[in-house]
Amino acid sequence: MKPDLLPSSNRLYFDHAATTPLRPEVVAAMEPYYAKLGYNPSSLHAEGRAARAAVDRAREVVAGVLNARPREIVFTSGGTEADNLAILGVARAVRDRGRHIVSTAIEHSAVLAALDQLRDQGWEVTLVEVDRNGVVDPERFRAALRPETVLATVMLANNEIGTIEPIAELASIAHERGVLFHTDAVQAAGQLSLAVDALGVDLMTLSAHKFYGPKGVGILYVRGGTPLAPLIVGGGQERGLRSGTENVAGIIGAAEALRLAEEERDDYVVEITNLRDRLEAAVAAIPDSRINGAGAPRLPNNLSVSFAGVQADALLIRLDLEGVAASNGSACAAGSTQPSHVLQAIGLEPAFVGGTIRLSLGKGLDAASVRRVGELLPELVGELRAAAPV
């Protein structure tokens, strides 16, 4: 089957928060495990033992990046499953201790949907409000905890506006009350430190396709001793926490991508921050625009901008026709007719909500790429406002 080819190789990809392309080094690391080394790690013969050894090495690599122990790393089918396992798995394991969970109003849908499922089962969930930059106030978080609270889940960095949360402080507050703490760090790999000892978290979620690894591979860190019940049962793989034959090639690719992302992180952050700031300066000069989260620490690759008098979908189509790929927020909510829950949570004025796009930078972009988009946006926004005033 021939792949569908993009119409031009000159397109500019500004949607790295949705997914990233596979690095060539990762493809090379994975290739043998799709072919002659692609055996079942649970088999006892030599081929199976070789596959098991490869998975074990990958687990050690991931643990090294996280400053964790290999036994604390669980491989899943993606970030969504890892989030679900963390939240629903803890809830199942500790439901006799209490039935209250604290989270925030800006979490990813994988977290919010899991919390909705628990509500349907009689659990209470408190969603802590955030400020206009999308930051959780630690004292507001503290006030939300109750004697019956068993888990708190707060994302490390927001997928729509890039705001970074004070996770170490929040986790410390939770632990003072004997509450377990989970963070969705899916957007953070390669941009922020993932050292779990410094963050102080009990559980942490990653997804390989966000850091130039393969799709279909998630990582869940589970601190030793953390109670967790499996959601998928069967063969008892992943120490009984996630049954099913391991995706050996995908796991190898995830580990290699994470290793490279961490190895290059310091230089990458400097480079990508510089490009983002150049683009932000160009965008901020457009009349009636807002840079979301600008008053707080943000991921270096994230630029969420809102334009009054513009419909985001129309602007994204025009950008696409000009060879620029961007989005209006979370790819997981594509097709939704509802305003972004994140933009509502930060209190963005209605005039701006419908005109919000996310430009997320990454490898393959340079100063010329940023200059091109910085020149295009004022022109396109002006044309759309003139053609169909909102």
C-alpha positions as CSV (number, residue, x, y, z in Angstrom):
1,M,0.0,0.0,0.0
2,K,1.5,3.4,-1.0
3,P,1.3,6.0,1.7
4,D,-0.8,9.1,1.1
5,L,1.7,11.9,0.5
6,L,1.5,15.4,1.6
7,P,1.0,17.9,-1.3
8,S,4.3,19.6,-0.6
9,S,7.5,19.0,1.3
10,N,7.6,22.8,2.0
11,R,4.9,22.7,4.6
12,L,5.5,24.1,8.1
13,Y,4.4,21.9,11.0
14,F,3.4,24.0,14.1
15,D,1.4,21.3,15.9
16,H,4.0,19.5,17.9
17,A,1.7,19.5,21.0
18,A,-0.7,17.2,19.1
19,T,2.0,14.8,18.0
20,T,5.6,14.8,16.9
21,P,7.2,12.9,13.9
22,L,9.3,9.9,14.6
23,R,13.0,10.7,14.8
24,P,15.2,8.7,12.4
25,E,17.3,7.4,15.3
26,V,14.1,6.0,16.9
27,V,13.0,4.3,13.6
28,A,16.5,2.7,13.4
29,A,16.3,1.5,17.0
30,M,12.8,0.0,16.4
31,E,13.3,-1.6,13.0
32,P,15.0,-4.9,14.2
33,Y,12.2,-5.6,16.6
34,Y,9.6,-5.4,13.8
35,A,11.6,-8.1,12.0
36,K,14.0,-10.7,13.1
37,L,13.9,-9.7,16.8
38,G,10.1,-9.3,17.1
39,Y,9.3,-12.2,19.5
40,N,7.1,-12.5,22.5
41,P,8.9,-11.4,25.7
42,S,6.9,-13.9,27.8
43,S,8.2,-16.9,25.9
44,L,10.9,-19.0,27.6
45,H,12.9,-19.9,24.5
46,A,16.0,-17.9,23.4
47,E,14.1,-15.7,21.1
48,G,11.6,-14.8,23.8
49,R,14.4,-14.2,26.3
50,A,16.2,-11.8,23.9
51,A,12.9,-9.8,23.5
52,R,12.5,-9.7,27.3
53,A,16.1,-8.5,27.7
54,A,15.4,-5.7,25.2
55,V,12.3,-4.6,27.1
56,D,14.2,-4.7,30.4
57,R,16.9,-2.5,29.0
58,A,14.3,0.0,27.8
59,R,12.7,0.0,31.2
60,E,16.1,0.8,32.7
61,V,16.6,3.7,30.2
62,V,13.2,5.2,31.1
63,A,13.9,4.8,34.8
64,G,17.2,6.5,34.4
65,V,15.6,9.6,32.9
66,L,13.0,9.7,35.7
67,N,15.5,9.0,38.5
68,A,13.3,6.1,39.3
69,R,13.7,2.3,39.7
70,P,13.0,0.0,36.7
71,R,10.3,-1.8,38.7
72,E,8.4,1.5,39.0
73,I,8.0,1.8,35.2
74,V,4.8,0.4,33.5
75,F,4.4,0.4,29.8
76,T,0.9,0.9,28.3
77,S,-0.8,1.6,25.0
78,G,-0.6,5.4,25.4
79,G,-1.0,8.4,27.6
80,T,-4.8,7.9,27.8
81,E,-4.5,4.4,29.2
82,A,-1.7,5.5,31.6
83,D,-3.9,8.3,32.9
84,N,-6.8,5.9,33.3
85,L,-4.7,3.3,35.0
86,A,-3.3,5.8,37.5
87,I,-6.7,7.3,38.4
88,L,-9.1,4.3,38.2
89,G,-6.4,1.9,39.4
90,V,-5.8,3.9,42.6
91,A,-9.5,4.4,43.1
92,R,-10.1,0.7,42.9
93,A,-7.2,-0.1,45.2
94,V,-8.1,2.4,48.0
95,R,-11.8,2.8,47.8
96,D,-12.3,1.6,51.4
97,R,-10.2,4.5,52.6
98,G,-12.3,7.3,51.1
99,R,-14.1,8.3,47.9
100,H,-12.9,11.8,47.2
101,I,-10.5,13.0,44.5
102,V,-9.1,16.5,43.9
103,S,-8.1,17.7,40.4
104,T,-8.3,20.9,38.4
105,A,-10.6,22.4,35.8
106,I,-8.0,22.4,33.0
107,E,-7.0,18.7,32.9
108,H,-6.7,16.6,29.7
109,S,-9.9,14.8,28.7
110,A,-8.2,11.5,29.6
111,V,-8.2,12.6,33.2
112,L,-11.6,14.3,33.2
113,A,-13.4,11.4,31.6
114,A,-11.9,9.0,34.1
115,L,-13.1,11.3,36.9
116,D,-16.6,11.4,35.4
117,Q,-16.6,7.6,35.4
118,L,-15.8,7.6,39.1
119,R,-18.6,10.2,39.7
120,D,-21.0,7.8,38.1
121,Q,-19.8,5.2,40.7
122,G,-20.5,7.4,43.6
123,W,-17.2,9.1,44.1
124,E,-16.9,12.9,44.8
125,V,-14.6,15.0,42.7
126,T,-13.5,18.5,43.4
127,L,-12.1,20.5,40.5
128,V,-9.9,23.3,41.8
129,E,-10.2,26.6,39.8
130,V,-7.2,28.2,38.2
131,D,-6.2,31.8,37.8
132,R,-6.3,33.7,34.5
133,N,-3.0,32.2,33.5
134,G,-4.1,28.7,34.2
135,V,-2.1,28.3,37.4
136,V,-3.4,26.4,40.5
137,D,-3.1,28.3,43.8
138,P,-1.5,25.9,46.3
139,E,-3.7,27.3,49.1
140,R,-6.8,26.8,47.1
141,F,-5.6,23.2,46.4
142,R,-5.0,22.7,50.1
143,A,-8.5,23.9,51.0
144,A,-10.0,21.3,48.6
145,L,-8.5,18.4,50.4
146,R,-10.7,16.5,52.9
147,P,-10.1,13.7,55.4
148,E,-11.7,11.3,52.8
149,T,-9.5,12.5,49.9
150,V,-7.4,9.6,48.6
151,L,-5.9,11.0,45.3
152,A,-5.0,14.3,43.7
153,T,-4.3,14.6,40.0
154,V,-2.8,17.7,38.5
155,M,-1.1,18.0,35.1
156,L,2.5,19.2,35.0
157,A,2.0,21.4,32.0
158,N,-1.2,22.2,30.1
159,N,-1.7,20.9,26.6
160,E,-3.6,23.9,25.3
161,I,-1.9,27.0,26.8
162,G,1.3,25.5,28.1
163,T,1.1,26.7,31.7
164,I,3.4,24.9,34.1
165,E,1.9,24.0,37.5
166,P,3.8,24.0,40.9
167,I,3.7,20.3,41.1
168,A,6.4,19.8,43.8
169,E,4.5,22.1,46.1
170,L,1.1,20.6,45.4
171,A,2.5,17.0,45.9
172,S,4.0,18.1,49.2
173,I,0.7,19.5,50.4
174,A,-1.1,16.3,49.3
175,H,1.4,14.1,51.2
176,E,1.0,16.1,54.4
177,R,-2.6,14.9,54.3
178,G,-1.7,11.3,53.3
179,V,-3.1,11.8,49.8
180,L,-1.5,10.1,46.8
181,F,-0.5,12.4,43.9
182,H,-0.6,11.8,40.2
183,T,0.6,14.2,37.4
184,D,-0.1,14.0,33.7
185,A,3.3,15.0,32.3
186,V,2.6,14.1,28.7
187,Q,3.5,17.6,27.3
188,A,6.6,18.0,29.4
189,A,9.1,15.4,28.2
190,G,12.1,17.0,26.5
191,Q,11.1,20.4,27.9
192,L,11.0,20.0,31.7
193,S,12.8,17.9,34.2
194,L,11.0,14.6,34.8
195,A,12.9,13.7,38.0
196,V,10.2,12.1,40.1
197,D,12.1,12.6,43.4
198,A,12.2,16.3,42.9
199,L,8.6,16.5,41.7
200,G,7.5,14.3,44.7
201,V,4.8,12.5,42.7
202,D,3.5,9.0,43.3
203,L,2.4,8.5,39.7
204,M,3.3,10.2,36.5
205,T,2.1,9.7,32.9
206,L,4.1,10.1,29.6
207,S,3.2,9.4,26.0
208,A,6.0,8.5,23.5
209,H,4.5,10.3,20.5
210,K,4.8,13.7,22.2
211,F,8.6,13.4,22.3
212,Y,9.4,12.1,18.8
213,G,8.7,8.5,19.7
214,P,6.1,6.0,18.3
215,K,2.3,6.3,18.8
216,G,0.6,3.6,20.8
217,V,3.1,3.6,23.7
218,G,2.5,5.1,27.1
219,I,4.6,5.2,30.3
220,L,3.3,5.2,33.8
221,Y,5.6,5.7,36.7
222,V,4.3,4.1,39.9
223,R,6.3,4.8,43.0
224,G,7.1,1.7,45.0
225,G,4.4,0.8,47.5
226,T,1.7,2.9,45.7
227,P,-1.6,0.9,45.8
228,L,-2.8,0.3,42.2
229,A,-5.3,-2.2,40.8
230,P,-5.0,-3.3,37.2
231,L,-7.6,-2.3,34.6
232,I,-6.6,-4.9,32.0
233,V,-6.2,-8.4,33.3
234,G,-5.0,-11.6,31.6
235,G,-1.4,-12.8,31.3
236,G,0.0,-10.7,34.2
237,Q,2.5,-8.8,32.1
238,E,4.0,-5.5,33.6
239,R,4.0,-7.0,37.1
240,G,0.4,-7.7,36.8
241,L,-0.5,-4.1,36.3
242,R,-1.1,-4.2,32.6
243,S,-1.7,-7.5,31.0
244,G,-1.1,-8.1,27.3
245,T,1.9,-9.0,25.1
246,E,4.3,-6.1,25.2
247,N,4.7,-3.9,22.2
248,V,8.5,-4.6,22.0
249,A,9.4,-2.4,19.1
250,G,7.2,0.5,20.4
251,I,8.8,0.2,23.9
252,I,12.3,0.2,22.4
253,G,11.4,3.3,20.4
254,A,9.8,5.1,23.4
255,A,12.9,4.5,25.5
256,E,15.3,5.7,22.8
257,A,13.1,8.8,22.1
258,L,13.0,9.7,25.8
259,R,16.8,9.2,26.2
260,L,17.5,11.5,23.3
261,A,14.9,14.1,24.4
262,E,16.5,14.3,27.9
263,E,20.1,14.3,26.5
264,E,19.3,17.3,24.2
265,R,16.8,19.1,26.6
266,D,18.9,22.0,27.7
267,D,20.0,23.1,24.2
268,Y,16.5,22.3,22.8
269,V,14.8,24.5,25.4
270,V,17.1,27.5,24.6
271,E,16.5,27.2,20.9
272,I,12.8,26.6,20.9
273,T,12.2,29.4,23.5
274,N,14.0,31.8,21.3
275,L,11.8,30.8,18.3
276,R,8.6,30.9,20.3
277,D,9.4,34.4,21.7
278,R,10.1,35.7,18.1
279,L,6.8,34.4,16.9
280,E,5.0,35.7,20.0
281,A,6.3,39.2,19.4
282,A,4.9,39.2,15.9
283,V,1.6,37.8,17.0
284,A,1.2,40.2,20.0
285,A,1.5,43.1,17.6
286,I,-1.8,42.2,15.9
287,P,-4.6,44.4,17.3
288,D,-7.2,42.7,19.6
289,S,-5.1,39.6,20.3
290,R,-4.4,37.8,23.5
291,I,-1.4,35.5,24.5
292,N,-2.9,33.0,26.8
293,G,-0.9,32.1,29.9
294,A,1.7,34.8,29.2
295,G,1.9,35.8,32.8
296,A,3.0,32.4,34.1
297,P,5.8,29.9,33.4
298,R,4.9,28.1,30.2
299,L,6.3,25.3,28.1
300,P,8.9,26.8,25.7
301,N,7.3,25.4,22.6
302,N,3.7,26.6,23.3
303,L,2.0,29.7,21.9
304,S,-1.8,29.9,22.5
305,V,-3.2,33.1,20.9
306,S,-6.7,34.4,20.7
307,F,-8.0,36.9,18.1
308,A,-11.2,38.9,18.6
309,G,-13.4,39.0,15.5
310,V,-12.0,35.8,14.0
311,Q,-13.3,32.2,13.9
312,A,-10.4,29.8,14.7
313,D,-11.5,27.2,12.2
314,A,-11.5,29.7,9.3
315,L,-8.0,30.9,10.3
316,L,-6.7,27.4,10.6
317,I,-8.0,26.5,7.1
318,R,-6.4,29.6,5.7
319,L,-3.1,28.7,7.4
320,D,-3.4,25.2,6.0
321,L,-3.9,26.4,2.5
322,E,-0.7,28.5,3.0
323,G,1.2,25.4,4.0
324,V,1.1,25.8,7.8
325,A,-0.3,23.1,10.1
326,A,-1.6,24.4,13.5
327,S,-4.6,23.6,15.7
328,N,-7.2,25.2,17.9
329,G,-6.2,23.3,21.0
330,S,-6.3,19.7,22.0
331,A,-6.3,17.2,19.1
332,C,-8.2,14.8,21.4
333,A,-11.2,17.2,21.3
334,A,-11.1,17.7,17.6
335,G,-14.6,18.0,16.1
336,S,-16.2,19.2,19.4
337,T,-18.6,22.1,19.1
338,Q,-18.1,23.1,22.7
339,P,-15.8,26.0,23.7
340,S,-12.5,24.8,25.2
341,H,-12.9,24.0,28.9
342,V,-9.4,25.3,29.5
343,L,-10.2,28.7,28.0
344,Q,-13.4,28.9,30.0
345,A,-11.5,28.0,33.2
346,I,-9.1,30.9,32.7
347,G,-12.0,33.3,32.2
348,L,-11.1,34.3,28.6
349,E,-13.6,36.8,27.3
350,P,-16.2,35.3,25.0
351,A,-15.1,37.6,22.1
352,F,-11.7,35.8,22.1
353,V,-12.7,32.2,22.9
354,G,-13.8,31.4,19.4
355,G,-10.7,32.8,17.8
356,T,-8.1,30.8,19.7
357,I,-5.4,28.8,17.9
358,R,-2.4,27.0,19.3
359,L,1.0,27.2,17.5
360,S,3.3,24.6,19.0
361,L,6.9,24.5,17.8
362,G,9.4,21.7,17.5
363,K,12.2,20.1,15.6
364,G,12.4,21.0,11.9
365,L,11.4,24.7,12.4
366,D,13.8,27.6,12.3
367,A,13.9,31.4,12.2
368,A,12.7,31.4,8.6
369,S,9.7,29.2,9.6
370,V,8.8,31.6,12.4
371,R,9.2,34.6,10.2
372,R,6.9,33.1,7.6
373,V,4.1,32.5,10.1
374,G,4.7,35.8,11.8
375,E,4.1,37.6,8.4
376,L,1.1,35.4,7.5
377,L,-0.9,35.8,10.6
378,P,-1.5,39.6,10.5
379,E,-2.5,39.3,6.9
380,L,-4.9,36.4,7.3
381,V,-6.5,37.8,10.5
382,G,-7.0,41.1,8.8
383,E,-8.6,39.5,5.8
384,L,-10.9,37.3,7.9
385,R,-12.0,40.3,10.0
386,A,-12.8,42.3,6.9
387,A,-14.7,39.5,5.1
388,A,-16.9,38.3,7.9
389,P,-16.8,40.4,11.1
390,V,-17.7,38.4,14.2
